[in-house]
Amino acid sequence: MSGVVEDRGRRCLTVVFGIGVLLGLTLGARRQALADGLPTSDADQFFDRGVRATQTGDYEAALAAFQESERLEPNPDSVWNIGLCHRALGNVAASANAFSLYADMAGADLTDEEQWQIDTVLSELAPRVGRLVIVGAEDGARIEIDGTMAATAPPPEWIAVEPGRHEVAAGGAGMAPARATVDVAAGEVLRVE
């Protein structure tokens, strides 16, 4: 089920995912600039490609486009859509991390409805992922999980991972990374020092 709704002047494409959770695909100012024929940045053009790909159900192409838009010009709308694409593709941990990052980026600008949507999706995803709480990493340290950059210290409140065994490393410039191997179960919150 999908449709277009108005929300504080932004057009949102609503998409229903599993268990009746309603989420919005934010088209935001980027999409409006394109619709109005205004000059756009490369990030805006990738964002528009992502929107068009979601409309045809090509979530892999949409994810790649939104990620490139975010890389070129960080924006909460891109992060929200990255979370939606990961969710549609079944990448539960990546989806949870994107929605958590979106909430951090949007902060006090979140409307009550947006906060409800974030809380709803995170509460639905939490039992399906493990959450690592990273403590003790020096500010600026690079935090990697299974060899992939996950965050920079100070890290977010938690980092979602698929249930199972993971290699966690944290280190900064000129210092050997501290490493830990952890096993985390679905729904578990695990503190990693």
C-alpha positions in Angstrom: 0.0 0.0 0.0 1.4 3.4 -0.8 0.2 7.0 -1.3 1.2 10.6 -1.0 0.5 12.7 2.1 1.3 16.2 3.1 3.5 16.7 6.2 4.6 20.2 7.3 5.0 21.3 3.7 6.9 18.2 2.7 5.6 15.5 0.4 6.0 12.0 1.7 5.4 8.7 0.0 4.1 6.3 2.6 5.1 2.7 2.5 3.7 -0.1 4.6 6.2 -2.6 5.8 5.2 -5.9 7.6 3.2 -5.9 10.9 1.3 -2.7 9.9 4.1 -0.3 10.6 3.6 2.8 8.5 6.7 4.8 7.5 7.2 7.8 5.2 9.6 8.0 2.4 10.7 11.6 2.6 10.9 13.5 -0.6 11.7 16.8 1.1 13.2 20.0 -0.2 15.4 18.1 -2.6 12.5 16.5 -4.5 10.6 19.8 -4.5 13.6 21.7 -6.0 13.6 19.1 -8.9 9.9 19.4 -9.4 10.1 23.2 -9.5 12.9 23.0 -12.1 15.5 24.7 -9.8 19.2 23.9 -10.2 20.2 20.9 -8.2 23.4 19.5 -6.8 24.8 16.1 -7.6 23.4 14.9 -4.2 19.9 16.1 -5.2 20.1 14.2 -8.5 21.2 11.0 -6.7 18.3 11.5 -4.2 15.9 11.9 -7.1 17.2 8.6 -8.6 16.6 6.9 -5.3 13.0 8.2 -5.2 12.3 7.0 -8.7 13.9 3.6 -8.0 11.6 3.1 -4.9 8.6 3.9 -7.1 9.5 1.0 -9.3 10.3 -1.3 -6.4 14.1 -1.4 -7.2 15.3 -1.0 -3.6 18.9 -2.0 -4.3 19.2 0.8 -6.9 17.4 3.2 -4.5 19.7 2.3 -1.6 22.8 2.9 -3.8 21.5 6.3 -4.9 20.5 7.4 -1.4 23.9 6.3 -0.1 25.7 8.3 -2.7 23.4 11.4 -2.1 24.3 11.0 1.7 28.0 10.7 0.9 28.0 13.8 -1.2 25.9 15.9 1.1 24.8 14.5 4.5 21.1 15.0 5.0 18.6 13.3 7.4 16.2 12.7 4.5 18.8 10.5 2.7 19.4 8.6 6.0 15.7 8.0 6.5 15.4 6.6 3.0 18.5 4.5 3.5 16.8 3.0 6.5 13.6 2.3 4.5 15.6 0.7 1.7 17.5 -1.5 4.0 14.3 -2.5 5.7 12.7 -3.4 2.3 15.7 -5.5 1.5 15.7 -7.4 4.8 18.9 -5.8 6.1 17.5 -5.5 9.7 20.6 -4.2 11.5 21.5 -1.7 8.8 17.9 -0.4 8.9 17.9 0.0 12.6 21.3 1.8 12.5 20.0 4.2 9.8 16.8 5.0 11.7 18.8 5.6 14.9 21.2 7.9 13.0 18.2 9.7 11.4 16.8 10.4 14.9 20.2 11.7 16.0 20.6 13.9 13.0 17.1 15.3 13.1 17.2 15.8 16.9 14.8 18.4 18.2 13.4 19.0 14.7 11.5 15.7 14.8 7.8 16.1 14.8 5.7 14.0 17.2 4.6 11.9 14.3 8.2 11.3 13.1 9.3 10.4 16.6 6.4 8.0 16.8 7.5 6.4 13.5 11.1 6.1 14.7 10.1 4.6 18.0 7.7 2.2 16.4 10.2 0.9 13.8 13.0 0.6 16.3 10.8 -1.2 18.8 9.8 -3.6 16.1 13.5 -4.1 14.9 15.1 -4.4 18.3 14.1 -8.0 19.1 15.5 -9.1 15.7 19.0 -7.6 16.2 21.8 -7.5 18.7 22.8 -4.1 20.0 26.3 -3.3 21.0 27.0 -0.5 23.4 30.6 0.6 22.8 32.3 2.2 25.9 35.8 3.5 26.6 36.8 4.4 23.1 38.6 7.7 22.9 36.9 10.5 21.1 37.7 10.3 17.4 38.5 6.6 17.5 37.4 4.6 14.5 35.0 1.8 15.5 34.8 -1.2 13.2 32.6 -4.2 13.3 33.7 -7.2 11.3 36.3 -5.0 9.5 33.7 -2.4 8.4 33.6 1.2 9.7 30.6 1.4 12.0 31.0 4.7 13.8 33.5 7.3 15.2 33.8 7.7 18.9 31.9 8.9 20.7 29.6 6.3 19.2 25.8 6.4 19.0 23.9 5.0 22.0 24.1 1.5 20.4 25.1 -0.1 17.1 22.8 -2.8 15.8 24.3 -6.0 14.4 22.9 -9.3 13.1 22.7 -11.9 15.8 25.9 -14.0 16.0 29.7 -13.6 16.5 31.3 -10.2 15.7 34.8 -8.8 15.8 34.8 -5.3 17.3 37.8 -3.0 17.0 38.4 0.6 18.1 41.5 2.7 17.5 42.7 6.1 16.6 45.6 7.5 14.6 48.9 6.1 15.6 47.5 3.6 18.1 46.9 -0.1 17.7 43.1 -0.9 17.8 41.7 -2.6 20.8 39.8 -5.7 19.7 37.1 -7.9 21.2 35.2 -10.8 19.8 31.6 -10.9 21.0 28.6 -13.2 20.6 25.2 -11.4 20.7 21.8 -12.9 20.5 18.7 -11.4 18.9 17.2 -8.8 21.3 20.3 -8.7 23.4 22.1 -5.5 24.4 25.8 -6.2 25.0 28.3 -3.7 26.5 31.7 -3.8 24.8 34.7 -2.1 26.4 
